[in-house]
Amino acid sequence: MTRYAIGDLQGCDEELDALLKRLKFSADRDRLWFVGDLVNRGPASLETLRRVRALGDNAVVVLGNHDLHLLAVASGVHRRRRSDTLDAVLAAADRDALLEWLSSRPLAYAEAGDLLVHAGLVPQWTVALTLSLADEVSRALRRDPRALFEHMYGNEPECWREDLSGAERLRFTINVLTRLRVCTAGGRVDFAMKGAPPPPPSPLRPWFVHPRRLSREARIIFGHWSALGLVREHGVIGLDTGCVWGGALSAVDLDTERAVLSVKCAGHQLVGAD
């Protein structure tokens, strides 16, 4: 069975359909790992959710920041943004089934030496700790989703501490796994930074380059950072190649050294849009 990892979809269902045809995807032999952000910004979030959910056990999905935002909006906790393209999902007859399925997806998934997350890990997190923290969020989401979403938004705390608890612990975990791009070697994060990483002498570097990162025992597959494009170094695979922004939707075979396969994406959003 072949495992393909696929980058951020963001509601680009036509591009996903084209990519699956290019992969010659077969439910009999293939599994698809999605790095999160199935929805939002693109024109077909509803169709994308339906397609991925219909894949059943052939799809492994972790939640991204846009997926969590959809769940928060649907719960009534957060208002829609001007750039959101979620109306069709929220008005769909099968809305409840789709949202229940989405909310049951994890924030991290590990298998055969690989770790799938949407954004990244701070250097102080091992794979085991990452999975444990992700499970804490999943349990909070099942127990009281509204309470989780009421405290989810915000950039504090800025640094990991083992004694973090309650809403701060959950918020930091969510922020790292779904929003992280850069941090210091000591684990201080900057969730506001977008675009290319800042040049030296800034201590903020891409999360995956720090030499003492404790998650180096796993190959980490992630998305979220379209400004970087494809990344295949430092023991990671970055797959956000700018689908929805006019870039491409990309897939990589996790079990061979075959070249990355991509399909061109229409520019559904302007780069830099809110």
C-alpha positions in Angstrom: 0.0 0.0 0.0 1.4 3.4 -1.0 1.1 6.4 1.4 0.8 9.8 -0.3 1.0 13.0 1.7 -0.9 15.9 0.3 -0.5 19.6 1.0 -3.0 22.2 2.2 -6.2 22.0 0.2 -8.0 25.1 1.4 -11.2 24.3 -0.4 -9.6 23.6 -3.8 -11.7 20.5 -4.8 -11.0 20.6 -8.5 -7.3 20.6 -7.9 -7.6 17.7 -5.5 -9.6 15.8 -8.1 -7.0 16.5 -10.7 -4.2 15.4 -8.3 -5.9 12.1 -7.4 -6.2 11.3 -11.1 -2.6 12.1 -11.6 -1.6 9.8 -8.7 -3.9 7.1 -10.2 -5.3 6.8 -6.6 -6.9 3.5 -5.8 -8.7 2.8 -2.6 -7.5 -0.9 -2.9 -3.8 0.1 -2.5 -3.4 3.7 -1.5 -3.7 5.9 1.6 -3.7 9.7 1.6 -2.2 11.8 4.4 -3.6 15.3 4.5 -1.7 18.0 6.4 -4.8 19.9 7.4 -6.5 23.1 6.2 -9.0 21.2 4.2 -11.2 24.2 4.0 -11.4 28.0 3.6 -10.1 30.6 1.1 -10.8 28.3 -1.9 -14.1 28.1 -3.8 -15.3 24.6 -2.8 -14.8 23.9 0.9 -18.1 21.9 1.1 -17.1 19.6 -1.8 -13.6 19.2 -0.4 -14.9 18.1 3.0 -17.4 15.7 1.4 -14.7 14.1 -0.9 -12.1 13.6 1.9 -14.7 12.3 4.4 -15.9 9.8 1.7 -12.4 8.3 1.5 -13.0 6.7 4.9 -10.0 4.8 6.2 -8.0 5.7 3.1 -7.6 9.2 4.5 -5.5 10.3 7.5 -6.3 13.9 8.3 -4.9 16.3 11.0 -6.6 19.6 11.8 -5.2 22.9 10.6 -6.0 26.4 11.8 -8.7 26.9 9.2 -10.4 23.7 10.1 -10.5 24.7 13.7 -11.7 28.2 12.7 -14.6 26.6 10.8 -15.6 24.5 13.9 -15.4 27.7 16.1 -17.6 29.6 13.7 -20.1 26.8 13.5 -20.3 26.7 17.3 -21.2 30.4 17.4 -18.1 31.3 19.3 -16.3 33.2 16.5 -17.5 35.4 13.7 -16.6 34.8 10.1 -13.8 36.8 8.5 -14.2 38.7 5.2 -12.0 36.2 3.4 -13.8 33.1 4.7 -15.4 30.9 2.1 -17.3 28.7 4.5 -21.0 29.7 3.9 -21.8 26.6 1.8 -20.5 24.3 4.6 -22.5 26.1 7.2 -25.7 26.0 5.2 -25.3 22.4 3.9 -28.0 19.7 4.7 -25.2 17.4 5.9 -23.4 20.1 7.9 -23.7 18.3 11.2 -22.3 15.0 9.9 -19.4 16.8 8.2 -18.5 18.9 11.2 -18.8 15.9 13.6 -16.4 14.0 11.3 -14.0 17.0 11.1 -14.0 17.6 14.9 -13.0 14.0 15.5 -9.7 14.4 13.5 -6.5 14.6 15.6 -3.9 17.4 15.7 -1.1 14.9 15.2 -0.7 11.4 13.9 2.3 9.1 14.0 3.0 5.9 12.0 6.1 4.0 10.9 8.6 6.7 12.0 6.6 9.5 10.4 4.7 12.3 12.3 2.0 14.3 10.5 1.1 17.8 11.8 -0.3 20.9 10.2 2.4 23.4 11.2 5.2 22.3 13.4 6.8 21.6 16.8 8.8 23.6 19.2 12.3 22.3 19.8 11.5 21.1 23.3 8.8 18.6 22.2 9.5 15.0 21.6 7.2 13.0 19.3 5.7 11.3 22.4 5.0 14.6 24.1 3.5 16.0 20.9 1.1 13.1 20.6 0.1 13.4 24.3 -0.5 17.2 24.0 -2.5 16.7 20.8 -4.6 14.1 22.6 -5.3 16.6 25.4 -6.8 19.0 22.8 -8.8 16.2 21.2 -10.3 15.2 24.6 -11.1 18.9 25.4 -12.8 19.2 21.9 -15.0 16.2 22.6 -15.8 17.2 26.2 -16.7 20.8 25.7 -16.0 22.3 22.3 -17.5 25.7 23.0 -15.3 26.2 26.1 -12.2 25.2 24.0 -13.1 27.7 21.2 -13.8 30.5 23.6 -10.2 30.4 24.8 -8.5 29.2 21.6 -7.7 32.6 19.9 -4.7 34.6 21.0 -0.8 34.5 20.8 -0.1 33.9 24.5 1.8 32.2 26.0 4.9 32.7 23.8 7.0 29.9 25.2 6.5 26.3 26.3 6.6 25.4 30.0 5.9 22.0 31.4 3.8 23.6 34.1 1.4 25.2 31.6 -2.2 24.2 32.4 -5.8 24.8 31.6 -6.7 27.1 28.7 -3.1 28.4 28.3 -1.8 24.8 27.8 -4.5 24.0 25.2 -4.0 27.3 23.4 -0.2 26.9 23.2 -0.6 23.4 21.9 -3.1 24.4 19.3 -1.0 27.4 18.2 2.2 25.3 17.8 0.6 22.4 15.9 -1.6 24.6 13.6 0.1 28.0 13.4 3.9 27.7 14.1 6.4 28.9 11.5 9.4 30.3 13.4 10.7 30.1 16.9 14.0 30.5 18.9 16.2 27.6 20.0 14.7 28.1 23.5 11.2 27.7 22.2 9.9 31.3 22.1 7.4 31.5 19.3 6.2 34.3 17.0 2.8 33.4 15.6 2.4 36.8 13.9 5.2 36.2 11.4 4.3 35.4 7.8 6.3 35.2 4.6 9.9 34.2 4.5 11.9 33.6 7.7 13.6 36.6 9.1 17.4 36.9 8.3 20.1 36.8 11.0 20.8 38.2 13.5 17.2 37.4 14.4 17.1 34.4 16.7 13.8 33.4 15.1 14.4 30.5 12.7 12.2 28.0 10.9 11.1 25.5 13.7 12.6 22.5 11.9 16.2 23.8 11.6 17.2 24.0 15.2 19.9 21.3 15.7 18.8 20.3 19.2 15.2 19.7 18.2 14.0 16.7 20.3 11.6 15.4 17.5 14.4 14.5 15.2 13.8 10.8 15.6 10.8 11.1 13.3 10.3 12.4 9.8 7.8 15.2 10.1 5.3 16.0 7.4 3.7 19.4 7.6 2.1 22.3 5.6 0.9 25.8 6.6 3.9 27.8 5.2 3.2 28.5 1.5 6.0 31.1 1.4 8.5 28.3 1.8 7.0 26.0 -0.8 8.3 22.5 -1.0 10.7 21.5 1.8 12.7 18.3 1.9 15.5 18.8 4.3 16.3 18.7 8.1 14.3 15.5 8.4 11.0 17.1 7.4 8.7 17.3 4.3 6.9 20.6 3.9 4.0 20.4 1.4 2.3 23.8 1.3 3.1 24.8 -2.2 0.6 27.6 -2.5 -2.6 26.0 -3.6 -5.4 28.7 -3.5 -2.7 31.4 -4.0 -2.0 30.5 -7.6 0.7 27.9 -6.8 0.2 24.2 -6.8 -1.3 21.3 -4.9 1.5 18.8 -4.2 1.7 15.1 -3.1 4.7 13.1 -2.1 5.1 9.3 -2.0 6.2 8.6 1.6 7.5 5.2 0.9 9.7 5.8 -2.2 12.1 8.4 -3.5 9.8 9.3 -6.4 9.6 12.9 -7.5 6.9 15.1 -6.0 3.7 15.3 -8.1 1.9 18.6 -8.4 -1.1 20.1 -10.2 -1.4 23.8 -10.9 -3.9 25.8 -8.9 -6.0 28.7 -10.0 -5.3 31.9 -8.1 -8.5 31.9 -5.9 -7.1 34.4 -3.4 -4.6 37.3 -3.7 -1.3 36.7 -1.8 -1.4 38.6 1.4 -5.2 38.7 1.7 -6.5 38.6 5.3 
